[in-house]
Amino acid sequence: MTLERRSATAGHWTEEQYRQAFPSEAVRRLVLVAEDSPTIAPGREINSAAGTRPLGFLVALHLPPEWELENIVVDPTARRKGLGLQLLDALLAAARETDSSSVFLEVRESNAAARSLYEKAGFEHTGGRKSYYTNPPEDAVLYRRTLP
């Protein structure tokens, strides 16, 4: 929640929405978390308690034969370093393992950085949804990546 709240352009879910995202085994969701690793100075031991912090995450829902990217967040300090693309690549690999046909998503029309990321990852613009988002109200742009 802390990571998501630090990202103004993220799809902001409530804590309850995150809890409800994983209610049963009948619903298949994938959660990927990217963490930093502690920096180790030469000659020093690793303190595992000092450990890692999340730098990004992705939540996707499997709706056979497709996957829906429901949320992706990258910490503002870790952006433009390839982390978002790595998370997307891992989702695409998981989708291929389930013999899925595609991955689709919606994104705020104003979120130019995310739209650029999706296009870089091979997603194609497929349409839009008027007034899809609230707080503030905004249209959604739809993207789809067909899998080989």
DSSP file (Angstrom, degrees, kcal/mol; ACC not computed):
  #  RESIDUE AA STRUCTURE BP1 BP2  ACC     N-H-->O    O-->H-N    N-H-->O    O-->H-N    TCO  KAPPA ALPHA  PHI   PSI    X-CA   Y-CA   Z-CA
    1    1 A M     >        0   0    0      0, 0.0     4,-2.5     0, 0.0     5,-0.2   0.000 360.0 360.0 360.0 -40.0    0.0    0.0    0.0
    2    2 A T  H  >  +     0   0    0      2,-0.2     4,-1.3     1,-0.2     0, 0.0   0.934 360.0  47.2 -63.2 -45.8    2.8    2.4    0.8
    3    3 A L  H  4 S+     0   0    0      1,-0.2     3,-0.5     2,-0.2     4,-0.4   0.931 113.0  48.7 -61.1 -46.2    4.5    1.8   -2.5
    4    4 A E  H >4 S+     0   0    0      1,-0.2     3,-1.6     2,-0.2     6,-0.3   0.906 108.0  54.0 -62.0 -42.2    1.3    2.3   -4.4
    5    5 A R  H 3< S+     0   0    0     -4,-2.5    -1,-0.2     1,-0.3    -2,-0.2   0.757 100.9  60.8 -66.3 -24.2    0.4    5.5   -2.6
    6    6 A R  T 3< S+     0   0    0     -4,-1.3     2,-0.7    -3,-0.5    -1,-0.3   0.593  93.4  75.8 -77.1  -9.4    3.8    6.9   -3.5
    7    7 A S    X   -     0   0    0     -3,-1.6     3,-1.2    -4,-0.4    -1,-0.1  -0.887  63.5-166.6-109.2 107.4    2.9    6.6   -7.2
    8    8 A A  T 3  S+     0   0    0     -2,-0.7    -1,-0.1     1,-0.3     4,-0.1   0.785  88.6  48.4 -62.4 -28.4    0.4    9.3   -8.3
    9    9 A T  T 3  S+     0   0    0      2,-0.1    -1,-0.3   101,-0.0    99,-0.2   0.462  87.0 111.3 -95.0  -0.6   -0.4    7.4  -11.5
   10   10 A A  S <  S-     0   0    0     -3,-1.2     2,-1.0    -6,-0.3    63,-0.1  -0.281  82.4-102.8 -69.1 156.6   -1.0    4.0  -10.0
   11   11 A G        -     0   0    0     61,-0.2     2,-0.7    59,-0.0    -1,-0.1  -0.741  44.5-138.8 -75.5 107.1   -4.4    2.4  -10.0
   12   12 A H        -     0   0    0     -2,-1.0     2,-0.3    -4,-0.1    -1,-0.0  -0.606  25.5-177.2 -82.1 113.9   -5.2    3.0   -6.3
   13   13 A W        -     0   0    0     -2,-0.7     2,-0.1     1,-0.0    -9,-0.0  -0.726  25.2-117.7-101.8 154.1   -6.8    0.1   -4.6
   14   14 A T     >  -     0   0    0     -2,-0.3     4,-1.9     1,-0.1     5,-0.2  -0.466  30.1-108.5 -81.8 164.4   -8.0    0.0   -1.1
   15   15 A E  H  > S+     0   0    0      1,-0.2     4,-2.2     2,-0.2     5,-0.1   0.891 122.8  53.9 -59.0 -38.6   -6.5   -2.5    1.4
   16   16 A E  H  > S+     0   0    0      1,-0.2     4,-2.7     2,-0.2    -1,-0.2   0.879 103.9  54.5 -65.1 -38.0   -9.8   -4.4    1.2
   17   17 A Q  H  > S+     0   0    0      2,-0.2     4,-1.0     1,-0.2    -1,-0.2   0.901 108.6  49.1 -63.1 -39.7   -9.6   -4.6   -2.6
   18   18 A Y  H  < S+     0   0    0     -4,-1.9     3,-0.5     2,-0.2     4,-0.4   0.922 112.1  48.7 -64.2 -42.3   -6.1   -6.2   -2.3
   19   19 A R  H >< S+     0   0    0     -4,-2.2     3,-1.2     1,-0.2    -2,-0.2   0.918 111.9  48.5 -62.6 -42.7   -7.4   -8.7    0.2
   20   20 A Q  H 3< S+     0   0    0     -4,-2.7    -1,-0.2     1,-0.2    -2,-0.2   0.642  93.4  77.6 -73.3 -14.1  -10.4   -9.5   -1.9
   21   21 A A  T 3< S+     0   0    0     -4,-1.0    -1,-0.2    -3,-0.5    -2,-0.2   0.706 101.5  39.6 -67.5 -17.8   -8.2  -10.0   -5.0
   22   22 A F  S <  S+     0   0    0     -3,-1.2    -1,-0.3    -4,-0.4    -2,-0.1  -0.341  72.6 133.1-127.7  52.5   -7.2  -13.4   -3.6
   23   23 A P        +     0   0    0      0, 0.0     2,-0.3     0, 0.0    -1,-0.1   0.805  69.7   5.6 -78.4 -28.3  -10.3  -14.9   -2.1
   24   24 A S    >   -     0   0    0     -3,-0.1     3,-0.7     3,-0.1     0, 0.0  -0.954  64.5-113.5-151.2 166.3  -10.2  -18.4   -3.6
   25   25 A E  T 3  S+     0   0    0     -2,-0.3    -1,-0.1     1,-0.2    -3,-0.0   0.638 107.9  74.1 -76.0 -13.5   -8.2  -20.9   -5.6
   26   26 A A  T 3  S+     0   0    0      1,-0.1     2,-0.6     2,-0.0    -1,-0.2   0.778  90.0  64.5 -70.0 -25.7  -10.9  -20.7   -8.3
   27   27 A V  S <  S-     0   0    0     -3,-0.7     2,-0.7    36,-0.0    -3,-0.1  -0.877  79.6-150.6 -99.8 124.6   -9.6  -17.3   -9.3
   28   28 A R  E     +A   62   0A   0     -2,-0.6    34,-3.0    34,-0.5     2,-0.4  -0.847  22.9 168.5-102.5 114.1   -6.0  -17.4  -10.6
   29   29 A R  E     -A   61   0A   0     -2,-0.7     2,-0.5    32,-0.2    32,-0.2  -0.902  22.8-147.8-120.2 151.1   -4.0  -14.2  -10.0
   30   30 A L  E     -A   60   0A   0     30,-2.7    30,-2.3    -2,-0.4     2,-0.5  -0.975  11.3-171.5-117.3 129.8   -0.3  -13.6  -10.5
   31   31 A V  E     -A   59   0A   0     -2,-0.5     2,-0.4    28,-0.2    28,-0.2  -0.989   2.6-172.4-121.9 123.5    1.5  -11.2   -8.2
   32   32 A L  E     -A   58   0A   0     26,-2.2    26,-2.2    -2,-0.5     2,-0.4  -0.956   2.7-167.8-114.8 133.3    5.1  -10.3   -9.1
   33   33 A V  E     -A   57   0A   0     -2,-0.4     2,-0.5    24,-0.2    24,-0.2  -0.983   7.3-157.5-124.6 128.6    7.2   -8.2   -6.7
   34   34 A A  E     -A   56   0A   0     22,-2.9    21,-3.6    -2,-0.4    22,-1.6  -0.911  18.2-175.5-103.7 127.8   10.5   -6.6   -7.5
   35   35 A E  E     -A   54   0A   0     -2,-0.5     2,-0.2    19,-0.3    17,-0.0  -0.879  23.5-122.8-121.8 152.9   12.7   -5.9   -4.5
   36   36 A D        -     0   0    0     17,-2.2    17,-0.4    -2,-0.3     3,-0.0  -0.539  27.1-133.3 -83.4 161.8   16.0   -4.1   -4.1
   37   37 A S        -     0   0    0     -2,-0.2    15,-0.1    15,-0.1     3,-0.0  -0.881  29.1 -94.3-114.5 150.9   18.8   -6.1   -2.5
   38   38 A P        -     0   0    0      0, 0.0     2,-0.4     0, 0.0    14,-0.1  -0.303  37.4-117.9 -63.5 144.1   21.0   -4.7    0.2
   39   39 A T        -     0   0    0     -3,-0.0     2,-0.6     1,-0.0    -3,-0.0  -0.686  28.4-151.8 -80.7 133.1   24.3   -3.1   -0.9
   40   40 A I        -     0   0    0     -2,-0.4     6,-0.1     6,-0.1     3,-0.1  -0.926   2.4-145.3-114.2 119.8   27.2   -5.0    0.5
   41   41 A A    >   -     0   0    0     -2,-0.6     3,-1.8     4,-0.2     0, 0.0  -0.567  40.6 -88.4 -76.7 144.3   30.4   -3.2    1.2
   42   42 A P  T 3  S+     0   0    0      0, 0.0    -1,-0.1     0, 0.0     3,-0.1  -0.253 113.8  17.8 -54.2 136.0   33.6   -5.3    0.6
   43   43 A G  T 3  S+     0   0    0      1,-0.3     2,-0.3    -3,-0.1    -2,-0.0   0.534 103.1 112.5  81.1   6.8   34.6   -7.3    3.8
   44   44 A R    <   -     0   0    0     -3,-1.8    -1,-0.3     1,-0.0     2,-0.2  -0.807  64.9-119.3-112.7 155.0   31.2   -6.8    5.4
   45   45 A E        -     0   0    0     -2,-0.3     2,-0.5    -3,-0.1    -4,-0.2  -0.529  30.2-108.0 -85.6 156.3   28.5   -9.4    6.2
   46   46 A I        -     0   0    0     -2,-0.2     2,-0.9    -6,-0.1     3,-0.1  -0.727  22.5-150.8 -82.5 129.1   25.0   -9.3    4.9
   47   47 A N    >>  -     0   0    0     -2,-0.5     4,-1.1     1,-0.2     3,-1.1  -0.870   8.3-168.2 -99.5 100.7   22.4   -8.3    7.4
   48   48 A S  T 34 S+     0   0    0     -2,-0.9     4,-0.2     1,-0.3    -1,-0.2   0.754  84.4  61.8 -64.6 -24.3   19.3  -10.1    6.2
   49   49 A A  T 34 S+     0   0    0      1,-0.2    -1,-0.3     2,-0.1    -2,-0.0   0.839 102.0  50.8 -69.3 -31.0   17.1   -8.2    8.6
   50   50 A A  T <4 S+     0   0    0     -3,-1.1    -1,-0.2     1,-0.1    -2,-0.2   0.794  96.3 130.3 -73.7 -27.3   18.2   -5.0    6.8
   51   51 A G     <  -     0   0    0     -4,-1.1     2,-0.2   -13,-0.1    -2,-0.1   0.545  52.2 -23.0  18.6-135.1   17.2   -6.8    3.7
   52   52 A T        -     0   0    0     -4,-0.2   -15,-0.1   -15,-0.1   -17,-0.0  -0.539  37.0-157.6-111.2 164.3   15.0   -5.7    0.9
   53   53 A R        -     0   0    0    -17,-0.4   -17,-2.2    -2,-0.2     2,-0.2  -0.988  37.0 -99.5-136.0 147.7   12.2   -3.3    0.2
   54   54 A P  E     +A   35   0A   0      0, 0.0   -19,-0.3     0, 0.0     3,-0.1  -0.458  33.7 177.2 -69.2 135.0    9.7   -3.5   -2.7
   55   55 A L  E     -     0   0A   0    -21,-3.6    20,-3.7     1,-0.4     2,-0.3   0.543  67.3 -11.7-108.0 -16.7   10.5   -1.4   -5.7
   56   56 A G  E     -AB  34  74A   0    -22,-1.6   -22,-2.9    18,-0.3    -1,-0.4  -0.972  56.2-165.0-173.5 161.5    7.6   -2.5   -7.8
   57   57 A F  E     -AB  33  73A   0     16,-2.3    16,-2.7    -2,-0.3     2,-0.3  -0.985   6.0-155.1-154.0 163.0    4.8   -5.0   -8.2
   58   58 A L  E     -AB  32  72A   0    -26,-2.2   -26,-2.2    -2,-0.3     2,-0.4  -0.996   3.3-163.5-139.6 139.7    2.3   -6.3  -10.8
   59   59 A V  E     +AB  31  71A   0     12,-2.9    11,-2.2    -2,-0.3    12,-1.8  -0.997  15.5 174.9-125.6 128.1   -1.1   -7.9  -10.3
   60   60 A A  E     -AB  30  69A   0    -30,-2.3   -30,-2.7    -2,-0.4     2,-0.4  -0.976  20.0-143.7-135.1 148.4   -2.7   -9.9  -13.2
   61   61 A L  E     -AB  29  68A   0      7,-2.6     7,-2.9    -2,-0.3     2,-0.7  -0.931  14.4-135.8-114.3 131.2   -5.8  -12.0  -13.5
   62   62 A H  E     +AB  28  67A   0    -34,-3.0   -34,-0.5    -2,-0.4     5,-0.2  -0.784  27.2 169.5 -89.7 116.9   -6.1  -15.1  -15.6
   63   63 A L  E >   - B   0  66A   0      3,-2.7     3,-2.4    -2,-0.7    -1,-0.1  -0.742  51.8 -95.1-122.4  78.0   -9.3  -15.2  -17.6
   64   64 A P  T 3  S+     0   0    0      0, 0.0     3,-0.1     0, 0.0    36,-0.1  -0.008 110.3  19.6 -45.8 132.4   -8.6  -18.1  -19.9
   65   65 A P  T 3  S+     0   0    0      0, 0.0    36,-3.4     0, 0.0    37,-0.8  -0.876 131.3  41.1 -96.8  25.9   -7.5  -17.8  -22.6
   66   66 A E  E <   -Bc  63 102A   0     -3,-2.4    -3,-2.7    34,-0.2     2,-0.4  -0.768  62.9-136.6-127.2 170.5   -6.3  -14.3  -21.7
   67   67 A W  E     -Bc  62 103A   0     35,-1.8    37,-2.5    -2,-0.2     2,-0.5  -0.972  13.0-149.3-123.1 143.2   -4.6  -12.4  -18.8
   68   68 A E  E     -Bc  61 104A   0     -7,-2.9    -7,-2.6    -2,-0.4     2,-0.8  -0.965  12.7-138.9-111.9 123.6   -5.7   -9.0  -17.6
   69   69 A L  E     +B   60   0A   0     35,-2.7    37,-0.5    -2,-0.5    -9,-0.2  -0.726  26.8 177.2 -76.6 111.7   -3.0   -6.7  -16.2
   70   70 A E  E     -     0   0A   0    -11,-2.2     2,-0.3    -2,-0.8   -10,-0.2   0.828  59.0  -4.8 -90.5 -34.7   -4.9   -5.2  -13.2
   71   71 A N  E     -B   59   0A   0    -12,-1.8   -12,-2.9   -61,-0.1     2,-0.3  -0.967  52.0-178.3-161.0 141.5   -2.2   -3.1  -11.6
   72   72 A I  E     +B   58   0A   0     -2,-0.3     2,-0.4   -14,-0.2   -61,-0.2  -0.978  10.7 179.0-143.0 132.2    1.5   -2.3  -12.0
   73   73 A V  E     -B   57   0A   0    -16,-2.7   -16,-2.3    -2,-0.3     2,-0.4  -0.999   8.9-172.9-136.8 133.9    3.4    0.1   -9.8
   74   74 A V  E     -B   56   0A   0     -2,-0.4   -18,-0.3   -18,-0.2     5,-0.1  -0.998  37.2-107.4-125.4 131.3    7.1    1.1   -9.8
   75   75 A D    >   -     0   0    0    -20,-3.7     3,-2.2    -2,-0.4     4,-0.5  -0.253  28.2-122.3 -53.2 136.4    8.5    3.2   -7.0
   76   76 A P  G >  S+     0   0    0      0, 0.0     3,-0.7     0, 0.0    -1,-0.1   0.809 112.7  56.0 -53.9 -30.5    9.2    6.7   -8.3
   77   77 A T  G 3  S+     0   0    0      1,-0.2    -2,-0.1   -22,-0.0   -22,-0.0   0.651 109.2  47.1 -76.0 -13.7   12.9    6.3   -7.3
   78   78 A A  G X  S+     0   0    0     -3,-2.2     3,-0.6   -23,-0.2     5,-0.5   0.317  85.5 120.7-109.7   6.5   13.2    3.2   -9.5
   79   79 A R  T <   +     0   0    0     -3,-0.7    -4,-0.0    -4,-0.5     0, 0.0  -0.315  66.2  26.4 -74.9 156.9   11.6    4.4  -12.6
   80   80 A R  T 3  S+     0   0    0      1,-0.1    -1,-0.2    -2,-0.0    -3,-0.0   0.773  93.9  99.8  64.9  30.1   13.2    4.6  -16.0
   81   81 A K  S <  S-     0   0    0     -3,-0.6    -2,-0.1     0, 0.0    -1,-0.1   0.237 102.2 -98.0-124.8   8.9   15.6    1.8  -15.1
   82   82 A G  S  > S+     0   0    0      3,-0.0     4,-2.0    -4,-0.0     5,-0.1   0.442  88.7 120.4  92.8  -0.1   13.8   -1.1  -16.8
   83   83 A L  H  > S+     0   0    0     -5,-0.5     4,-2.3     2,-0.2     5,-0.2   0.914  74.7  50.1 -67.5 -42.9   12.0   -2.5  -13.8
   84   84 A G  H  > S+     0   0    0      1,-0.2     4,-2.3     2,-0.2    -1,-0.2   0.905 111.4  49.4 -60.5 -41.7    8.5   -2.0  -15.3
   85   85 A L  H  > S+     0   0    0      2,-0.2     4,-2.7     1,-0.2    -1,-0.2   0.878 109.1  52.7 -65.7 -38.2    9.6   -3.8  -18.5
   86   86 A Q  H  X S+     0   0    0     -4,-2.0     4,-2.1     2,-0.2    -2,-0.2   0.912 109.6  48.9 -63.4 -42.0   11.0   -6.7  -16.5
   87   87 A L  H  X S+     0   0    0     -4,-2.3     4,-2.0     2,-0.2    -2,-0.2   0.923 112.9  47.5 -63.1 -43.7    7.7   -7.1  -14.6
   88   88 A L  H  X S+     0   0    0     -4,-2.3     4,-2.7     1,-0.2    -2,-0.2   0.914 110.1  52.3 -63.3 -42.8    5.8   -7.0  -17.9
   89   89 A D  H  X S+     0   0    0     -4,-2.7     4,-2.2     1,-0.2    -1,-0.2   0.887 108.7  50.8 -60.7 -38.9    8.2   -9.5  -19.5
   90   90 A A  H  X S+     0   0    0     -4,-2.1     4,-2.2     2,-0.2    -1,-0.2   0.885 110.3  49.6 -67.1 -37.9    7.7  -11.9  -16.5
   91   91 A L  H  X S+     0   0    0     -4,-2.0     4,-2.6     2,-0.2    -2,-0.2   0.933 110.6  49.7 -63.9 -45.4    3.9  -11.6  -16.9
   92   92 A L  H  X S+     0   0    0     -4,-2.7     4,-2.2     1,-0.2    -2,-0.2   0.889 110.3  50.6 -61.8 -39.1    4.2  -12.4  -20.6
   93   93 A A  H  X S+     0   0    0     -4,-2.2     4,-1.8     2,-0.2    -1,-0.2   0.918 111.3  48.0 -64.4 -43.2    6.3  -15.4  -19.9
   94   94 A A  H  X S+     0   0    0     -4,-2.2     4,-0.9     1,-0.2    -2,-0.2   0.891 110.3  52.6 -64.4 -38.6    3.8  -16.6  -17.3
   95   95 A A  H ><>S+     0   0    0     -4,-2.6     5,-2.1     1,-0.2     3,-0.7   0.903 107.7  51.1 -64.1 -40.8    1.0  -16.1  -19.8
   96   96 A R  H ><5S+     0   0    0     -4,-2.2     3,-1.8     1,-0.2    -1,-0.2   0.880 103.7  59.0 -63.2 -36.9    2.8  -18.1  -22.4
   97   97 A E  H 3<5S+     0   0    0     -4,-1.8    -1,-0.2     1,-0.3    -2,-0.2   0.744 105.2  49.9 -64.7 -22.4    3.2  -21.0  -19.9
   98   98 A T  T <<5S-     0   0    0     -4,-0.9    -1,-0.3    -3,-0.7    -2,-0.2   0.242 115.2-117.0 -98.0  12.3   -0.6  -21.1  -19.6
   99   99 A D  T < 5 +     0   0    0     -3,-1.8    -3,-0.2     1,-0.2    -2,-0.1   0.848  56.4 168.6  55.0  37.1   -1.0  -21.3  -23.4
  100  100 A S      < -     0   0    0     -5,-2.1   -34,-0.2     1,-0.1    -1,-0.2  -0.428  37.4-141.8 -80.0 156.4   -2.8  -18.0  -23.2
  101  101 A S        -     0   0    0    -36,-3.4    46,-2.8     1,-0.2     2,-0.3   0.752  70.0 -15.7 -90.4 -26.9   -3.6  -16.0  -26.4
  102  102 A S  E     -cD  66 146A   0    -37,-0.8   -35,-1.8    44,-0.3     2,-0.4  -0.989  48.1-126.8-166.7 169.6   -3.1  -12.5  -25.1
  103  103 A V  E     -cD  67 145A   0     42,-1.9    42,-2.9    -2,-0.3     2,-0.3  -0.997  30.7-175.4-126.7 134.0   -2.7  -10.0  -22.3
  104  104 A F  E     +cD  68 144A   0    -37,-2.5   -35,-2.7    -2,-0.4     2,-0.3  -0.870   6.0 168.9-129.7 164.8   -4.8   -6.9  -22.1
  105  105 A L  E     - D   0 143A   0     38,-2.0    38,-2.2    -2,-0.3     2,-0.3  -0.981  26.3-129.5-162.1 164.8   -5.1   -3.8  -19.9
  106  106 A E  E     - D   0 142A   0    -37,-0.5     2,-0.3    -2,-0.3    36,-0.2  -0.939  25.3-177.9-119.2 149.1   -6.6   -0.4  -19.4
  107  107 A V  E     - D   0 141A   0     34,-1.6    34,-2.9    -2,-0.3    -2,-0.0  -0.994  36.8 -92.7-145.1 147.7   -4.6    2.8  -18.6
  108  108 A R  E >   - D   0 140A   0     -2,-0.3     3,-1.6   -99,-0.2    32,-0.2  -0.347  33.9-128.2 -58.3 137.2   -5.4    6.4  -17.9
  109  109 A E  T 3  S+     0   0    0     30,-2.2    -1,-0.1     1,-0.3    31,-0.1   0.841 108.3  52.5 -56.4 -35.1   -5.3    8.4  -21.1
  110  110 A S  T 3  S+     0   0    0     29,-0.3     2,-2.1     1,-0.1    -1,-0.3   0.559  80.1  99.4 -80.1  -8.1   -3.0   11.0  -19.4
  111  111 A N    <>  +     0   0    0     -3,-1.6     4,-2.4     1,-0.2     5,-0.2  -0.487  42.7 164.8 -84.2  75.6   -0.5    8.4  -18.2
  112  112 A A  H  > S+     0   0    0     -2,-2.1     4,-2.3     1,-0.2    -1,-0.2   0.847  70.2  55.6 -61.6 -37.4    2.0    8.9  -21.0
  113  113 A A  H  > S+     0   0    0     -3,-0.2     4,-2.1     2,-0.2    -1,-0.2   0.932 111.2  43.2 -63.8 -45.6    4.9    7.1  -19.2
  114  114 A A  H  > S+     0   0    0      2,-0.2     4,-2.7     1,-0.2     5,-0.2   0.912 113.0  52.4 -66.6 -41.9    2.8    3.9  -18.7
  115  115 A R  H  X S+     0   0    0     -4,-2.4     4,-2.2     1,-0.2    -1,-0.2   0.899 109.6  49.5 -61.8 -39.8    1.5    4.1  -22.3
  116  116 A S  H  X S+     0   0    0     -4,-2.3     4,-2.4     2,-0.2    -1,-0.2   0.908 110.4  51.1 -63.9 -42.0    5.0    4.4  -23.6
  117  117 A L  H  X S+     0   0    0     -4,-2.1     4,-1.8     2,-0.2    -2,-0.2   0.935 110.5  48.2 -60.2 -47.7    6.1    1.4  -21.5
  118  118 A Y  H  <>S+     0   0    0     -4,-2.7     5,-2.7     1,-0.2    -1,-0.2   0.901 112.3  48.5 -62.5 -41.1    3.2   -0.7  -22.8
  119  119 A E  H ><5S+     0   0    0     -4,-2.2     3,-1.5     1,-0.2    -1,-0.2   0.894 109.3  52.8 -66.5 -38.6    4.0    0.2  -26.4
  120  120 A K  H 3<5S+     0   0    0     -4,-2.4    -1,-0.2     1,-0.3    -2,-0.2   0.838 106.3  54.8 -62.7 -32.2    7.7   -0.6  -25.8
  121  121 A A  T 3<5S-     0   0    0     -4,-1.8    -1,-0.3    -5,-0.2    -2,-0.2   0.363 127.5 -99.2 -84.6   5.2    6.6   -4.0  -24.5
  122  122 A G  T < 5S+     0   0    0     -3,-1.5    24,-0.3     1,-0.3    -3,-0.2   0.578  72.2 147.4  92.4   9.6    4.7   -4.7  -27.8
  123  123 A F      < -     0   0    0     -5,-2.7     2,-0.4    -6,-0.2    -1,-0.3  -0.550  36.2-144.2 -77.1 145.3    1.2   -3.9  -26.6
  124  124 A E  E     -E  144   0A   0     20,-3.1    20,-1.9    -2,-0.2     2,-0.3  -0.907  18.4-111.8-113.9 139.6   -1.1   -2.4  -29.3
  125  125 A H  E     +E  143   0A   0     -2,-0.4    18,-0.3    18,-0.2     3,-0.1  -0.518  39.3 170.5 -66.4 126.1   -3.7    0.3  -28.7
  126  126 A T  E     -     0   0A   0     16,-2.6     2,-0.3     1,-0.3    17,-0.2   0.450  51.6 -59.6-121.5  -3.4   -7.1   -1.4  -29.3
  127  127 A G  E     -E  142   0A   0     15,-1.0    15,-2.6     2,-0.0    -1,-0.3  -0.994  50.0-100.3 157.4-160.9   -9.7    1.2  -28.1
  128  128 A G  E     -E  141   0A   0     -2,-0.3     2,-0.4    13,-0.3    13,-0.2  -0.961   8.9-136.2-154.0 168.0  -10.9    3.2  -25.2
  129  129 A R  E >   -E  140   0A   0     11,-2.2    11,-2.7    -2,-0.3     3,-1.0  -0.978  27.6-128.0-133.7 119.6  -13.5    3.5  -22.5
  130  130 A K  E 3  S-     0   0A   0     -2,-0.4     9,-0.1     1,-0.3     8,-0.0  -0.439  86.4  -8.3 -67.8 134.3  -15.2    6.9  -21.8
  131  131 A S  E 3  S+     0   0A   0     -2,-0.2     8,-0.3     1,-0.1    -1,-0.3   0.810  84.2 148.2  50.6  38.8  -15.1    8.0  -18.2
  132  132 A Y  E <   +     0   0A   0     -3,-1.0     2,-0.2     6,-0.3     7,-0.2   0.875  55.3  57.5 -70.0 -38.5  -13.7    4.7  -17.0
  133  133 A Y  E   > -E  138   0A   0      5,-2.7     5,-1.5    -4,-0.2     2,-0.3  -0.607  65.5-161.5 -97.1 154.3  -11.7    6.2  -14.1
  134  134 A T  T   5 +     0   0    0      3,-0.2    -2,-0.0    -2,-0.2    -3,-0.0  -0.821  59.3  64.2-122.5 167.4  -12.8    8.3  -11.2
  135  135 A N  T   5S+     0   0    0     -2,-0.3    -1,-0.2     0, 0.0     3,-0.0   0.925 132.4  15.1  51.7  63.5  -10.9   10.5   -8.8
  136  136 A P  T   5S-     0   0    0      0, 0.0     2,-0.1     0, 0.0    -3,-0.0   0.623 109.2-122.1 -89.8 161.0  -10.3   12.3  -11.1
  137  137 A P  T   5 +     0   0    0      0, 0.0     2,-0.3     0, 0.0    -3,-0.2  -0.389  47.6 152.9 -63.3 136.9  -12.6   11.3  -13.9
  138  138 A E  E   < - E   0 133A   0     -5,-1.5    -5,-2.7    -2,-0.1    -6,-0.3  -0.984  43.4-103.8-163.8 152.8  -10.8   10.2  -17.0
  139  139 A D  E     -     0   0A   0     -2,-0.3   -30,-2.2    -8,-0.3     2,-0.3  -0.426  33.6-131.3 -75.7 155.5  -11.0    8.0  -20.1
  140  140 A A  E     -DE 108 129A   0    -11,-2.7   -11,-2.2   -32,-0.2     2,-0.5  -0.841   7.1-144.8-106.1 147.0   -9.2    4.7  -20.3
  141  141 A V  E     -DE 107 128A   0    -34,-2.9   -34,-1.6    -2,-0.3     2,-0.4  -0.944  18.8-140.0-107.9 133.1   -7.0    3.6  -23.3
  142  142 A L  E     -DE 106 127A   0    -15,-2.6   -16,-2.6    -2,-0.5   -15,-1.0  -0.755  20.2-176.9 -97.6 139.3   -7.1   -0.1  -24.0
  143  143 A Y  E     -DE 105 125A   0    -38,-2.2   -38,-2.0    -2,-0.4     2,-0.3  -0.949   4.7-172.4-131.2 152.9   -4.1   -2.2  -25.0
  144  144 A R  E     -DE 104 124A   0    -20,-1.9   -20,-3.1    -2,-0.3     2,-0.5  -0.996  11.1-159.7-144.6 141.7   -3.6   -5.8  -26.0
  145  145 A R  E     -D  103   0A   0    -42,-2.9   -42,-1.9    -2,-0.3     2,-0.3  -0.970  16.9-147.6-121.7 113.7   -0.5   -7.9  -26.6
  146  146 A T  E     -D  102   0A   0     -2,-0.5   -44,-0.3   -24,-0.3   -45,-0.1  -0.629  16.8-136.8 -79.6 136.9   -1.1  -11.0  -28.6
  147  147 A L              0   0    0    -46,-2.8    -1,-0.0    -2,-0.3   -55,-0.0  -0.739 360.0 360.0 -99.1 143.0    1.1  -13.9  -27.7
  148  148 A P              0   0    0      0, 0.0    -1,-0.1     0, 0.0   -47,-0.1   0.492 360.0 360.0 -71.9 360.0    2.8  -16.2  -30.2
